[in-house]
Amino acid sequence: DRETATRMLASLGLNELSITDPVLRKELGQEEIVFLGAADSQYLCLTHDPLDPVAERNFEATLRKMAKPILKGKEANPPLVRIKMGDEIGAVAGAAAINGLETCRKAFHDYLRARLKERGADASYYGVADVDDLPYLGAVPGRAGLHERRLFYDCARFNFVLTAMYYGQLTRAAERVFPRVQTYCNFSPHPPMFGGHMNGSDWFALTRGGGANMAWGEDWAG
C-alpha cells in the first residue's frame, strides 16, 4: 500500500516524497510541500506582451487568490510552495514579437548595448552607427557577413535572456506572496536518439537571469 511504499522510500534516504498524511509526514521528517501548476502562465499574465508592465501585477493578483486557502491558519509555519511555471519550455517570443513590441525591442537594444560595453566596442561592431537601427534576427541571413553573424549570435543569446525576464515577473510576484516558495520550469534533456530534445534551449539562462529560483530537469541520462 501507499504507506508501506512511502516508508520504504524514506528508508532509502529520499528526502522529498510529497506525503499528504500530516502524521506520517511528521514521523518521517518530511516537510509539507504545496504544488501549484502555472504552466499556462501566458494566460495568467492577461497580456500578449511578455514584458508588459501589467504582467507582473496580474501574476501577483492571481497568486494572492491561490494563496488564501494555502496559507490560512499556517501563518506561523507556512508550507513550502513549489510553482511549476512551464513544462519543456522554449523561448517566449520570436522575431515578430521582439521587433514588433516596443517593450521587447527596447530590451533587445539595451541587451546589445550591454554586450558592446563588455567588449569595449561601439555600434560599428555590428556595422551600424546606432544600435537602435538593428532588427532582431530570427535566422542567419543568406550570405551573411561578419556583422550579420555577430548580430545573429547575440540575437540567439537574447532569446533566452528575454525568456528569463518574462518568467522573472512570475517569480518575483510569487516571492512577494508566499513566505517560502520555489519556482521552476521543467527541462527535458532527452538524448537525440529519443526523437526529440531541448538542446536548443538555454537551461542555465533561466536561473542565471532570475527567471526561476530553482533549477529543475528530468534525468534522462542518469
C-alpha positions, -999 to 999 in steps of 0.1 A, spaced: 0 0 0 10 37 -2 22 40 34 44 9 31 59 22 -1 65 56 14 83 41 44 104 20 22 114 50 0 121 71 31 144 43 44 165 47 12 172 83 21 148 101 -3 142 134 14 111 145 -6 81 122 -10 52 147 -12 34 129 17 -2 141 22 -8 124 56 5 150 81 11 124 109 32 102 86 49 132 72 60 144 106 71 109 117 94 106 87 107 141 90 94 153 57 82 189 52 49 200 37 51 210 1 23 225 -18 24 222 -56 10 249 -78 8 244 -116 12 276 -136 24 261 -168 -3 282 -185 14 313 -172 10 332 -205 -28 331 -199 -23 342 -162 -5 374 -172 -35 386 -192 -14 402 -220 2 392 -252 33 412 -245 59 392 -225 73 424 -209 40 443 -205 43 463 -172 9 449 -161 20 413 -164 37 411 -130 8 428 -113 -16 403 -129 6 374 -118 6 386 -83 -32 391 -82 -38 356 -93 -13 341 -69 -28 360 -39 -62 344 -47 -44 310 -47 -25 317 -15 -55 323 7 -65 287 13 -29 275 13 -17 299 40 -49 301 61 -41 291 97 -4 284 88 9 319 91 34 309 118 47 279 99 39 283 62 44 254 39 69 254 11 51 263 -21 65 250 -54 53 266 -86 59 249 -120 58 278 -144 63 258 -176 70 224 -190 97 218 -216 97 255 -224 111 272 -254 117 309 -260 87 331 -252 90 353 -282 104 352 -317 115 378 -343 80 391 -350 72 399 -313 107 412 -305 107 436 -334 71 445 -332 66 451 -295 81 482 -280 89 466 -247 108 437 -262 125 458 -288 138 482 -261 150 452 -240 168 438 -271 186 470 -279 195 475 -242 210 440 -242 231 448 -273 244 479 -257 254 459 -226 272 434 -247 291 461 -266 301 477 -232 315 443 -221 335 441 -253 347 477 -252 331 483 -286 306 506 -302 278 501 -327 302 497 -356 309 462 -342 276 453 -358 282 476 -388 258 504 -379 260 538 -364 232 533 -338 222 500 -321 185 512 -323 186 507 -360 193 469 -357 164 444 -361 163 411 -341 173 383 -364 154 350 -361 177 333 -386 211 339 -402 206 359 -434 217 344 -466 254 352 -475 258 367 -440 289 387 -435 309 393 -403 285 419 -389 254 399 -395 269 368 -379 279 388 -349 244 402 -346 228 368 -350 249 353 -322 238 380 -298 202 376 -310 203 339 -302 216 346 -267 190 373 -261 161 349 -269 166 331 -236 175 363 -217 141 376 -227 126 343 -216 142 347 -182 129 383 -180 94 370 -187 94 342 -161 112 365 -136 79 385 -133 61 355 -121 90 345 -98 91 380 -82 53 380 -77 55 346 -61 82 357 -37 61 386 -26 30 364 -20 45 333 -4 69 333 26 86 302 12 84 295 -25 104 278 -52 97 285 -89 109 264 -118 104 254 -154 109 218 -164 136 209 -189 139 175 -205 174 169 -218 164 139 -239 192 122 -259 185 129 -296 180 91 -301 146 95 -285 134 116 -314 133 149 -296 154 171 -273 157 205 -258 193 211 -267 184 244 -283 171 258 -250 195 276 -227 187 259 -194 212 280 -175 199 314 -186 166 309 -167 180 308 -132 211 329 -140 188 357 -152 164 354 -122 136 338 -142 133 310 -117 148 305 -82 152 267 -86 167 247 -114 148 216 -125 153 190 -151 142 154 -159 171 130 -156 171 111 -189 208 104 -188 212 90 -153 
